[in-house]
Amino acid sequence: MTIATTDYDHFRDYRMGVVNAEGIDLNWLNLGHHECFARFTANREFDLSELSFAKFATQVTREDSDIIGLPVVCSRLFRFSAFYVNKKSKIRTVMDLKGKKVGSPEWAHSAAVYMRGWMHNDMGVKLTDVHWVQAGANAPGRKEKVELHLPKGLTLTRVADKSLSELLAAGEIDCAIIARPPTCFLEGHPDVERLFPNYHEMEEEYYERTKVWPIMHIIAMRKRILDEHPWASRNLYNAFLESKRRSIERLLDPAVSRYPLAWLSTYARTMRDMFGGDPFPYGIEENRPTWEQMALYTYQQGIAHRQFRPEEIFPEGIMTKVVI
């Protein structure tokens, strides 16, 4: 089978053959995640692919969907750091975004989905309270990759000839919700700042209260593989799980860490304890609050065709426990 993912450390032992899935040979392609998304959503060029959770939610909830997921996390990040505002808009709190223009690279952009959902459900800033704008992050021309069914009354304007970074710096939008810092922020534009400079504390409090550890990308698999080889999904999951276990083990041990940072292992141990023993959990039950939250948010935002249950989007029985 062919798989396409970014080069994550938690996949590396599997990709390099240190860990193997019984009965499965993989042709592993290291590609940027946007290339994985575009080629898999448009043409199903790979048997398995890293895929944006939001885009996965669209495709897995189609009638007669041809894909299914593995409860394997490629990328996960809290996103309160993802709000960038133009100072001239005088935005001090999330409530100030009512009536403002807020941009994101795509509507089905996982980072923005989480934060729009938080605004709508927790903070009283409804989806229809904002004028939404879609444009490429740091270059113009980015397009939506999946079909949408936008909520009634929602305003979304697509800008093809400018980037979010340009729009924000010029004050043509008031805020951008974007996974990576826009160029204007990185270059120190005097009018651009984070809305939540205390995002770290906010994210720790949010996790403690909700137990949601936002998932950005997961592994999607073509359903025909499961139809032809029902055992393959569990063997793949086991290999991914062992590869991740080895990565975390290295991260916690400063003597063998791949990363030349003085206190990284100390911080990793703090995170391990904060997250109940596993700082980067895979699995269904281990991530239930997060799966369920994304199911709600993608449906509310017109991305998923229906509100799914976590058990529906993964192979039946994949989490069956084996006790010896």
LUMLO-162128 format. One record per residue (C-alpha): residue number from 0; residue in one letter; x, y, z. Coordinates in Angstrom, 3 decimals. Example, Ala and Ser with C-alpha at 12.3 -4.5 7.8 and 13.67 -1.06 7.14 Angstrom:
! LUMLO-162128
<seq->0 | type->A | x->12.300 | y->-4.500 | z->7.800>;
<seq->1 | type->S | x->13.670 | y->-1.060 | z->7.140>;
This chain:
! LUMLO-162128
<seq->0 | type->M | x->0.000 | y->0.000 | z->0.000>;
<seq->1 | type->T | x->1.006 | y->3.614 | z->-0.520>;
<seq->2 | type->I | x->0.894 | y->6.141 | z->2.319>;
<seq->3 | type->A | x->1.625 | y->9.880 | z->2.265>;
<seq->4 | type->T | x->2.414 | y->11.890 | z->5.396>;
<seq->5 | type->T | x->4.665 | y->14.620 | z->6.706>;
<seq->6 | type->D | x->7.893 | y->13.431 | z->8.386>;
<seq->7 | type->Y | x->6.747 | y->13.275 | z->12.007>;
<seq->8 | type->D | x->9.057 | y->11.843 | z->14.650>;
<seq->9 | type->H | x->6.223 | y->9.718 | z->16.035>;
<seq->10 | type->F | x->5.901 | y->8.046 | z->12.595>;
<seq->11 | type->R | x->9.603 | y->7.738 | z->11.902>;
<seq->12 | type->D | x->10.335 | y->4.296 | z->13.366>;
<seq->13 | type->Y | x->7.468 | y->2.864 | z->11.340>;
<seq->14 | type->R | x->8.485 | y->4.685 | z->8.157>;
<seq->15 | type->M | x->12.122 | y->3.575 | z->8.493>;
<seq->16 | type->G | x->11.239 | y->-0.063 | z->9.131>;
<seq->17 | type->V | x->12.254 | y->-0.256 | z->12.796>;
<seq->18 | type->V | x->8.575 | y->-1.047 | z->13.453>;
<seq->19 | type->N | x->6.423 | y->-3.033 | z->11.042>;
<seq->20 | type->A | x->2.742 | y->-3.850 | z->10.600>;
<seq->21 | type->E | x->2.326 | y->-7.600 | z->10.303>;
<seq->22 | type->G | x->1.435 | y->-8.598 | z->6.737>;
<seq->23 | type->I | x->1.670 | y->-5.091 | z->5.247>;
<seq->24 | type->D | x->4.328 | y->-3.498 | z->3.035>;
<seq->25 | type->L | x->4.099 | y->0.284 | z->2.786>;
<seq->26 | type->N | x->5.468 | y->2.565 | z->0.103>;
<seq->27 | type->W | x->5.832 | y->5.682 | z->2.254>;
<seq->28 | type->L | x->5.891 | y->9.128 | z->0.630>;
<seq->29 | type->N | x->7.132 | y->12.092 | z->2.677>;
<seq->30 | type->L | x->5.165 | y->15.079 | z->1.420>;
<seq->31 | type->G | x->4.068 | y->18.394 | z->2.837>;
<seq->32 | type->H | x->0.687 | y->18.073 | z->4.478>;
<seq->33 | type->H | x->-1.031 | y->20.444 | z->2.028>;
<seq->34 | type->E | x->0.130 | y->18.232 | z->-0.830>;
<seq->35 | type->C | x->-1.162 | y->15.137 | z->0.990>;
<seq->36 | type->F | x->-4.528 | y->16.820 | z->1.495>;
<seq->37 | type->A | x->-4.891 | y->18.093 | z->-2.069>;
<seq->38 | type->R | x->-3.882 | y->14.881 | z->-3.810>;
<seq->39 | type->F | x->-5.913 | y->12.600 | z->-1.562>;
<seq->40 | type->T | x->-9.086 | y->14.698 | z->-1.545>;
<seq->41 | type->A | x->-9.022 | y->15.313 | z->-5.309>;
<seq->42 | type->N | x->-7.808 | y->12.003 | z->-6.714>;
<seq->43 | type->R | x->-7.352 | y->9.426 | z->-3.910>;
<seq->44 | type->E | x->-3.765 | y->9.018 | z->-5.094>;
<seq->45 | type->F | x->-2.741 | y->7.072 | z->-1.975>;
<seq->46 | type->D | x->-4.202 | y->4.133 | z->-0.062>;
<seq->47 | type->L | x->-3.606 | y->5.961 | z->3.229>;
<seq->48 | type->S | x->-2.957 | y->9.643 | z->3.738>;
<seq->49 | type->E | x->-2.502 | y->12.278 | z->6.365>;
<seq->50 | type->L | x->-5.636 | y->14.393 | z->6.166>;
<seq->51 | type->S | x->-6.987 | y->17.498 | z->7.856>;
<seq->52 | type->F | x->-9.547 | y->16.397 | z->10.434>;
<seq->53 | type->A | x->-12.016 | y->18.992 | z->9.117>;
<seq->54 | type->K | x->-11.666 | y->17.799 | z->5.516>;
<seq->55 | type->F | x->-11.889 | y->14.202 | z->6.694>;
<seq->56 | type->A | x->-15.170 | y->15.071 | z->8.458>;
<seq->57 | type->T | x->-16.666 | y->16.207 | z->5.149>;
<seq->58 | type->Q | x->-15.657 | y->13.133 | z->3.219>;
<seq->59 | type->V | x->-16.327 | y->10.458 | z->5.826>;
<seq->60 | type->T | x->-19.923 | y->11.710 | z->6.291>;
<seq->61 | type->R | x->-20.819 | y->11.602 | z->2.603>;
<seq->62 | type->E | x->-23.396 | y->9.016 | z->1.571>;
<seq->63 | type->D | x->-21.502 | y->5.868 | z->0.545>;
<seq->64 | type->S | x->-18.206 | y->7.386 | z->1.672>;
<seq->65 | type->D | x->-15.168 | y->5.598 | z->0.259>;
<seq->66 | type->I | x->-12.851 | y->6.401 | z->3.190>;
<seq->67 | type->I | x->-12.541 | y->5.594 | z->6.856>;
<seq->68 | type->G | x->-10.133 | y->6.790 | z->9.535>;
<seq->69 | type->L | x->-7.538 | y->5.286 | z->11.788>;
<seq->70 | type->P | x->-7.564 | y->6.691 | z->15.357>;
<seq->71 | type->V | x->-3.967 | y->7.797 | z->14.782>;
<seq->72 | type->V | x->-3.082 | y->11.452 | z->15.380>;
<seq->73 | type->C | x->-0.636 | y->13.063 | z->12.974>;
<seq->74 | type->S | x->-0.807 | y->16.574 | z->14.384>;
<seq->75 | type->R | x->-2.544 | y->18.173 | z->17.346>;
<seq->76 | type->L | x->-2.228 | y->21.665 | z->18.765>;
<seq->77 | type->F | x->-4.188 | y->24.038 | z->20.937>;
<seq->78 | type->R | x->-5.158 | y->27.092 | z->18.941>;
<seq->79 | type->F | x->-5.710 | y->30.117 | z->21.163>;
<seq->80 | type->S | x->-2.405 | y->31.351 | z->19.757>;
<seq->81 | type->A | x->-3.959 | y->31.373 | z->16.257>;
<seq->82 | type->F | x->-5.851 | y->34.702 | z->16.570>;
<seq->83 | type->Y | x->-3.977 | y->37.628 | z->14.986>;
<seq->84 | type->V | x->-5.553 | y->41.098 | z->14.990>;
<seq->85 | type->N | x->-4.905 | y->44.516 | z->13.544>;
<seq->86 | type->K | x->-4.395 | y->46.934 | z->16.448>;
<seq->87 | type->K | x->-6.335 | y->49.674 | z->14.649>;
<seq->88 | type->S | x->-9.478 | y->47.527 | z->14.901>;
<seq->89 | type->K | x->-9.307 | y->47.955 | z->18.697>;
<seq->90 | type->I | x->-10.103 | y->44.317 | z->19.420>;
<seq->91 | type->R | x->-9.366 | y->43.482 | z->23.054>;
<seq->92 | type->T | x->-11.577 | y->40.451 | z->23.688>;
<seq->93 | type->V | x->-13.177 | y->37.764 | z->21.571>;
<seq->94 | type->M | x->-16.527 | y->39.560 | z->22.029>;
<seq->95 | type->D | x->-15.095 | y->42.467 | z->20.052>;
<seq->96 | type->L | x->-15.068 | y->40.238 | z->16.946>;
<seq->97 | type->K | x->-18.824 | y->40.657 | z->16.565>;
<seq->98 | type->G | x->-19.450 | y->42.562 | z->13.353>;
<seq->99 | type->K | x->-15.796 | y->42.322 | z->12.315>;
<seq->100 | type->K | x->-14.096 | y->40.743 | z->9.302>;
<seq->101 | type->V | x->-12.249 | y->37.566 | z->10.300>;
<seq->102 | type->G | x->-10.200 | y->35.515 | z->7.856>;
<seq->103 | type->S | x->-9.005 | y->31.923 | z->7.626>;
<seq->104 | type->P | x->-7.140 | y->30.074 | z->4.838>;
<seq->105 | type->E | x->-10.083 | y->27.746 | z->4.173>;
<seq->106 | type->W | x->-13.464 | y->27.270 | z->5.841>;
<seq->107 | type->A | x->-12.634 | y->23.588 | z->6.389>;
<seq->108 | type->H | x->-9.388 | y->24.563 | z->8.153>;
<seq->109 | type->S | x->-9.127 | y->22.540 | z->11.356>;
<seq->110 | type->A | x->-7.501 | y->25.273 | z->13.443>;
<seq->111 | type->A | x->-10.224 | y->27.746 | z->12.498>;
<seq->112 | type->V | x->-12.987 | y->25.150 | z->12.966>;
<seq->113 | type->Y | x->-11.978 | y->24.648 | z->16.604>;
<seq->114 | type->M | x->-11.783 | y->28.351 | z->17.334>;
<seq->115 | type->R | x->-14.991 | y->29.264 | z->15.499>;
<seq->116 | type->G | x->-16.698 | y->26.492 | z->17.443>;
<seq->117 | type->W | x->-15.331 | y->27.853 | z->20.720>;
<seq->118 | type->M | x->-16.530 | y->31.347 | z->19.809>;
<seq->119 | type->H | x->-19.994 | y->30.087 | z->18.833>;
<seq->120 | type->N | x->-20.639 | y->27.598 | z->21.636>;
<seq->121 | type->D | x->-18.679 | y->28.969 | z->24.594>;
<seq->122 | type->M | x->-18.267 | y->32.710 | z->24.070>;
<seq->123 | type->G | x->-21.555 | y->33.812 | z->22.518>;
<seq->124 | type->V | x->-19.998 | y->35.055 | z->19.270>;
<seq->125 | type->K | x->-22.249 | y->33.221 | z->16.834>;
<seq->126 | type->L | x->-21.146 | y->32.142 | z->13.381>;
<seq->127 | type->T | x->-23.520 | y->34.693 | z->11.861>;
<seq->128 | type->D | x->-22.154 | y->37.534 | z->14.029>;
<seq->129 | type->V | x->-18.945 | y->37.713 | z->11.981>;
<seq->130 | type->H | x->-18.165 | y->38.569 | z->8.352>;
<seq->131 | type->W | x->-15.891 | y->35.695 | z->7.383>;
<seq->132 | type->V | x->-13.174 | y->35.954 | z->4.731>;
<seq->133 | type->Q | x->-11.284 | y->33.143 | z->2.999>;
<seq->134 | type->A | x->-7.880 | y->33.685 | z->1.373>;
<seq->135 | type->G | x->-4.467 | y->32.049 | z->1.227>;
<seq->136 | type->A | x->-2.396 | y->32.435 | z->4.367>;
<seq->137 | type->N | x->0.723 | y->34.126 | z->3.008>;
<seq->138 | type->A | x->0.061 | y->33.896 | z->-0.727>;
<seq->139 | type->P | x->-3.126 | y->34.462 | z->-2.721>;
<seq->140 | type->G | x->-5.017 | y->31.789 | z->-4.595>;
<seq->141 | type->R | x->-5.748 | y->29.094 | z->-2.008>;
<seq->142 | type->K | x->-9.025 | y->27.321 | z->-2.680>;
<seq->143 | type->E | x->-11.411 | y->25.185 | z->-0.662>;
<seq->144 | type->K | x->-10.750 | y->21.462 | z->-1.127>;
<seq->145 | type->V | x->-14.104 | y->20.032 | z->-0.044>;
<seq->146 | type->E | x->-17.767 | y->20.850 | z->-0.568>;
<seq->147 | type->L | x->-19.523 | y->23.020 | z->2.006>;
<seq->148 | type->H | x->-23.108 | y->23.597 | z->3.127>;
<seq->149 | type->L | x->-22.772 | y->26.918 | z->4.919>;
<seq->150 | type->P | x->-25.256 | y->27.755 | z->7.676>;
<seq->151 | type->K | x->-28.171 | y->29.995 | z->6.739>;
<seq->152 | type->G | x->-27.402 | y->33.669 | z->7.285>;
<seq->153 | type->L | x->-23.618 | y->33.229 | z->7.336>;
<seq->154 | type->T | x->-21.485 | y->35.634 | z->5.280>;
<seq->155 | type->L | x->-18.283 | y->34.287 | z->3.682>;
<seq->156 | type->T | x->-16.299 | y->36.311 | z->1.146>;
<seq->157 | type->R | x->-13.509 | y->34.691 | z->-0.860>;
<seq->158 | type->V | x->-10.541 | y->36.853 | z->-1.860>;
<seq->159 | type->A | x->-8.440 | y->35.449 | z->-4.696>;
<seq->160 | type->D | x->-5.868 | y->38.182 | z->-5.279>;
<seq->161 | type->K | x->-4.556 | y->38.894 | z->-1.754>;
<seq->162 | type->S | x->-3.309 | y->36.832 | z->1.190>;
<seq->163 | type->L | x->-4.587 | y->36.964 | z->4.743>;
<seq->164 | type->S | x->-1.239 | y->38.438 | z->5.763>;
<seq->165 | type->E | x->-1.672 | y->41.307 | z->3.292>;
<seq->166 | type->L | x->-5.307 | y->41.863 | z->4.247>;
<seq->167 | type->L | x->-4.531 | y->41.918 | z->7.966>;
<seq->168 | type->A | x->-1.561 | y->44.261 | z->7.647>;
<seq->169 | type->A | x->-3.610 | y->46.661 | z->5.531>;
<seq->170 | type->G | x->-6.558 | y->46.588 | z->7.926>;
<seq->171 | type->E | x->-8.841 | y->45.094 | z->5.256>;
<seq->172 | type->I | x->-9.688 | y->42.353 | z->7.733>;
<seq->173 | type->D | x->-9.713 | y->42.814 | z->11.491>;
<seq->174 | type->C | x->-8.508 | y->39.365 | z->12.529>;
<seq->175 | type->A | x->-7.058 | y->36.200 | z->11.028>;
<seq->176 | type->I | x->-7.409 | y->32.730 | z->12.544>;
<seq->177 | type->I | x->-4.474 | y->30.919 | z->11.068>;
<seq->178 | type->A | x->-2.472 | y->27.828 | z->12.019>;
<seq->179 | type->R | x->0.953 | y->29.382 | z->11.513>;
<seq->180 | type->P | x->1.923 | y->32.981 | z->12.259>;
<seq->181 | type->P | x->1.311 | y->35.160 | z->9.186>;
<seq->182 | type->T | x->4.282 | y->36.768 | z->7.508>;
<seq->183 | type->C | x->3.239 | y->40.250 | z->8.630>;
<seq->184 | type->F | x->3.414 | y->39.133 | z->12.282>;
<seq->185 | type->L | x->6.761 | y->37.348 | z->11.860>;
<seq->186 | type->E | x->8.217 | y->40.420 | z->10.173>;
<seq->187 | type->G | x->7.111 | y->42.631 | z->13.060>;
<seq->188 | type->H | x->4.417 | y->44.700 | z->11.384>;
<seq->189 | type->P | x->3.604 | y->47.440 | z->13.920>;
<seq->190 | type->D | x->-0.167 | y->47.029 | z->13.567>;
<seq->191 | type->V | x->-0.372 | y->43.227 | z->13.954>;
<seq->192 | type->E | x->-0.426 | y->41.359 | z->17.258>;
<seq->193 | type->R | x->-1.839 | y->38.243 | z->18.889>;
<seq->194 | type->L | x->-5.278 | y->38.662 | z->20.432>;
<seq->195 | type->F | x->-4.334 | y->36.308 | z->23.266>;
<seq->196 | type->P | x->-0.677 | y->36.790 | z->24.276>;
<seq->197 | type->N | x->-1.413 | y->34.612 | z->27.327>;
<seq->198 | type->Y | x->-2.512 | y->31.729 | z->25.090>;
<seq->199 | type->H | x->-0.439 | y->29.147 | z->26.967>;
<seq->200 | type->E | x->-2.289 | y->29.704 | z->30.226>;
<seq->201 | type->M | x->-5.617 | y->29.775 | z->28.388>;
<seq->202 | type->E | x->-4.871 | y->26.452 | z->26.719>;
<seq->203 | type->E | x->-3.886 | y->24.736 | z->29.943>;
<seq->204 | type->E | x->-7.079 | y->25.970 | z->31.631>;
<seq->205 | type->Y | x->-9.149 | y->24.902 | z->28.608>;
<seq->206 | type->Y | x->-7.755 | y->21.370 | z->28.672>;
<seq->207 | type->E | x->-8.248 | y->21.049 | z->32.417>;
<seq->208 | type->R | x->-11.879 | y->22.084 | z->32.031>;
<seq->209 | type->T | x->-12.846 | y->20.211 | z->28.844>;
<seq->210 | type->K | x->-10.275 | y->17.417 | z->28.371>;
<seq->211 | type->V | x->-10.228 | y->18.414 | z->24.694>;
<seq->212 | type->W | x->-6.733 | y->18.184 | z->23.154>;
<seq->213 | type->P | x->-7.463 | y->19.445 | z->19.620>;
<seq->214 | type->I | x->-6.592 | y->17.098 | z->16.757>;
<seq->215 | type->M | x->-5.605 | y->18.753 | z->13.479>;
<seq->216 | type->H | x->-4.707 | y->15.826 | z->11.191>;
<seq->217 | type->I | x->-5.431 | y->12.099 | z->11.247>;
<seq->218 | type->I | x->-4.795 | y->9.115 | z->8.976>;
<seq->219 | type->A | x->-7.494 | y->8.430 | z->6.372>;
<seq->220 | type->M | x->-7.701 | y->5.082 | z->4.576>;
<seq->221 | type->R | x->-9.567 | y->3.952 | z->1.478>;
<seq->222 | type->K | x->-12.437 | y->1.687 | z->2.536>;
<seq->223 | type->R | x->-11.699 | y->-0.919 | z->-0.105>;
<seq->224 | type->I | x->-8.634 | y->-1.936 | z->1.916>;
<seq->225 | type->L | x->-10.833 | y->-2.737 | z->4.884>;
<seq->226 | type->D | x->-13.300 | y->-4.584 | z->2.644>;
<seq->227 | type->E | x->-10.546 | y->-6.751 | z->1.181>;
<seq->228 | type->H | x->-8.414 | y->-7.143 | z->4.317>;
<seq->229 | type->P | x->-10.451 | y->-6.573 | z->7.519>;
<seq->230 | type->W | x->-7.394 | y->-7.312 | z->9.682>;
<seq->231 | type->A | x->-5.245 | y->-4.577 | z->8.107>;
<seq->232 | type->S | x->-6.589 | y->-1.621 | z->10.082>;
<seq->233 | type->R | x->-5.681 | y->-3.081 | z->13.489>;
<seq->234 | type->N | x->-2.226 | y->-4.133 | z->12.310>;
<seq->235 | type->L | x->-1.612 | y->-0.637 | z->10.974>;
<seq->236 | type->Y | x->-2.845 | y->0.909 | z->14.209>;
<seq->237 | type->N | x->-0.564 | y->-1.335 | z->16.284>;
<seq->238 | type->A | x->2.460 | y->-0.286 | z->14.240>;
<seq->239 | type->F | x->1.633 | y->3.416 | z->14.507>;
<seq->240 | type->L | x->1.100 | y->3.009 | z->18.239>;
<seq->241 | type->E | x->4.452 | y->1.299 | z->18.780>;
<seq->242 | type->S | x->6.258 | y->3.902 | z->16.661>;
<seq->243 | type->K | x->4.707 | y->6.673 | z->18.757>;
<seq->244 | type->R | x->5.594 | y->4.890 | z->22.009>;
<seq->245 | type->R | x->9.252 | y->4.781 | z->20.962>;
<seq->246 | type->S | x->9.195 | y->8.460 | z->19.991>;
<seq->247 | type->I | x->7.761 | y->9.490 | z->23.370>;
<seq->248 | type->E | x->10.257 | y->7.263 | z->25.175>;
<seq->249 | type->R | x->13.124 | y->9.085 | z->23.458>;
<seq->250 | type->L | x->11.566 | y->12.456 | z->24.173>;
<seq->251 | type->L | x->11.375 | y->11.719 | z->27.888>;
<seq->252 | type->D | x->14.990 | y->10.566 | z->28.101>;
<seq->253 | type->P | x->17.520 | y->13.413 | z->27.637>;
<seq->254 | type->A | x->20.278 | y->10.901 | z->26.941>;
<seq->255 | type->V | x->18.655 | y->9.704 | z->23.693>;
<seq->256 | type->S | x->16.467 | y->12.619 | z->22.574>;
<seq->257 | type->R | x->16.813 | y->13.610 | z->18.912>;
<seq->258 | type->Y | x->16.310 | y->17.246 | z->19.792>;
<seq->259 | type->P | x->19.219 | y->19.436 | z->21.011>;
<seq->260 | type->L | x->17.250 | y->21.471 | z->23.555>;
<seq->261 | type->A | x->18.319 | y->21.728 | z->27.172>;
<seq->262 | type->W | x->15.037 | y->21.245 | z->29.064>;
<seq->263 | type->L | x->12.863 | y->19.567 | z->26.464>;
<seq->264 | type->S | x->12.716 | y->16.251 | z->28.336>;
<seq->265 | type->T | x->11.809 | y->18.059 | z->31.568>;
<seq->266 | type->Y | x->8.950 | y->19.826 | z->29.845>;
<seq->267 | type->A | x->7.925 | y->16.547 | z->28.173>;
<seq->268 | type->R | x->7.609 | y->14.863 | z->31.564>;
<seq->269 | type->T | x->5.448 | y->17.755 | z->32.790>;
<seq->270 | type->M | x->3.185 | y->17.314 | z->29.766>;
<seq->271 | type->R | x->3.060 | y->13.541 | z->30.278>;
<seq->272 | type->D | x->1.770 | y->14.074 | z->33.798>;
<seq->273 | type->M | x->-0.672 | y->16.778 | z->32.704>;
<seq->274 | type->F | x->-2.180 | y->14.480 | z->30.074>;
<seq->275 | type->G | x->-2.570 | y->11.500 | z->32.384>;
<seq->276 | type->G | x->0.515 | y->9.527 | z->31.404>;
<seq->277 | type->D | x->0.422 | y->9.868 | z->27.605>;
<seq->278 | type->P | x->1.250 | y->13.316 | z->26.186>;
<seq->279 | type->F | x->0.068 | y->12.362 | z->22.674>;
<seq->280 | type->P | x->-2.707 | y->9.745 | z->22.926>;
<seq->281 | type->Y | x->-4.094 | y->7.731 | z->20.020>;
<seq->282 | type->G | x->-7.329 | y->5.728 | z->20.173>;
<seq->283 | type->I | x->-11.058 | y->6.338 | z->20.374>;
<seq->284 | type->E | x->-11.880 | y->6.425 | z->24.081>;
<seq->285 | type->E | x->-8.603 | y->8.183 | z->24.892>;
<seq->286 | type->N | x->-9.718 | y->11.108 | z->22.694>;
<seq->287 | type->R | x->-13.501 | y->10.918 | z->22.952>;
<seq->288 | type->P | x->-14.088 | y->14.556 | z->24.043>;
<seq->289 | type->T | x->-12.021 | y->15.756 | z->21.075>;
<seq->290 | type->W | x->-13.665 | y->13.478 | z->18.467>;
<seq->291 | type->E | x->-17.106 | y->14.498 | z->19.732>;
<seq->292 | type->Q | x->-16.304 | y->18.185 | z->19.776>;
<seq->293 | type->M | x->-15.090 | y->18.143 | z->16.162>;
<seq->294 | type->A | x->-18.182 | y->16.157 | z->15.168>;
<seq->295 | type->L | x->-20.364 | y->18.936 | z->16.599>;
<seq->296 | type->Y | x->-18.325 | y->21.843 | z->15.267>;
<seq->297 | type->T | x->-17.966 | y->20.539 | z->11.697>;
<seq->298 | type->Y | x->-21.701 | y->19.851 | z->11.507>;
<seq->299 | type->Q | x->-22.621 | y->23.268 | z->12.919>;
<seq->300 | type->Q | x->-20.298 | y->24.961 | z->10.418>;
<seq->301 | type->G | x->-21.630 | y->23.177 | z->7.330>;
<seq->302 | type->I | x->-18.521 | y->21.050 | z->6.805>;
<seq->303 | type->A | x->-19.703 | y->17.579 | z->7.876>;
<seq->304 | type->H | x->-22.874 | y->16.317 | z->6.208>;
<seq->305 | type->R | x->-24.120 | y->15.026 | z->9.567>;
<seq->306 | type->Q | x->-22.965 | y->14.889 | z->13.172>;
<seq->307 | type->F | x->-21.034 | y->11.641 | z->13.402>;
<seq->308 | type->R | x->-20.278 | y->9.428 | z->16.378>;
<seq->309 | type->P | x->-16.601 | y->8.523 | z->16.908>;
<seq->310 | type->E | x->-17.324 | y->4.814 | z->16.456>;
<seq->311 | type->E | x->-18.743 | y->5.501 | z->12.964>;
<seq->312 | type->I | x->-15.592 | y->6.997 | z->11.481>;
<seq->313 | type->F | x->-13.170 | y->4.213 | z->12.441>;
<seq->314 | type->P | x->-13.138 | y->0.492 | z->11.596>;
<seq->315 | type->E | x->-15.459 | y->-1.569 | z->13.747>;
<seq->316 | type->G | x->-13.574 | y->-3.409 | z->16.469>;
<seq->317 | type->I | x->-10.269 | y->-1.617 | z->15.899>;
<seq->318 | type->M | x->-9.909 | y->-0.919 | z->19.635>;
<seq->319 | type->T | x->-10.683 | y->-4.495 | z->20.741>;
<seq->320 | type->K | x->-8.451 | y->-5.256 | z->23.706>;
<seq->321 | type->V | x->-6.216 | y->-8.311 | z->23.647>;
<seq->322 | type->V | x->-5.370 | y->-9.636 | z->27.097>;
<seq->323 | type->I | x->-2.844 | y->-12.447 | z->27.536>;
